[in-house]
Amino acid sequence: MKHKPLPPLEELKEYLDYNPDTGILIWKKKPNRRVKIGEAVGRDNGKGYLQTRYKKGFFLCNRLAYYIYHGVDPLEYTVDHRNGNTIDNRIKNLRLATYQQQQFNLGLSKKNKSGVTGVRWNKGSKRWVAYVSMNWKQIHLGHFTNKEDAIQARKEAEIKYYGEFRRQD
């Protein structure tokens, strides 16, 4: 997944102030008449991320924060939230990730019935099934008579396959 380039860094720093400890971006110069100096930057984009309009484009605040702090435009990378909280833009919570690595850090799907990602009940075998997804394919981890064993297999596989990008709830 490729993102459009961010505006020039020096220009952004002229308009925005970023506090890496709080994760908040503040307008320090007005890019248009609707903005108030000192106002926090960003509104929910409908997907749980903070986004702002700057000049003629929309930009995710986590990408702007990472760029302003590190001086590097993430371009082909996503800026992942380590703790899964997509509005927590503190610098210690932001890291570069590939699209797939970011998928490893997703929360529980709304469709999930077991309460644990990668664990489901198989009606046919009357057993719990554990799996992980890697390179867009499911890796079967086994059938288990009790749910706790399936959960344990899933957790071990997350460490093996996902490493630092695994969800750490």
Secondary structure as GFF3:
##gff-version 3
##sequence-region A 1 169
A	DSSP	alpha_helix	9	15	.	.	.	ID=ss1
A	DSSP	beta_strand	16	19	.	.	.	ID=ss2
A	DSSP	beta_strand	24	27	.	.	.	ID=ss3
A	DSSP	beta_strand	43	44	.	.	.	ID=ss4
A	DSSP	beta_strand	50	54	.	.	.	ID=ss5
A	DSSP	beta_strand	57	60	.	.	.	ID=ss6
A	DSSP	alpha_helix	61	70	.	.	.	ID=ss7
A	DSSP	beta_strand	78	81	.	.	.	ID=ss8
A	DSSP	three_ten_helix	91	93	.	.	.	ID=ss9
A	DSSP	beta_strand	94	97	.	.	.	ID=ss10
A	DSSP	alpha_helix	99	104	.	.	.	ID=ss11
A	DSSP	beta_strand	119	122	.	.	.	ID=ss12
A	DSSP	beta_strand	127	134	.	.	.	ID=ss13
A	DSSP	beta_strand	137	144	.	.	.	ID=ss14
A	DSSP	alpha_helix	147	162	.	.	.	ID=ss15
A	DSSP	three_ten_helix	163	165	.	.	.	ID=ss16
###
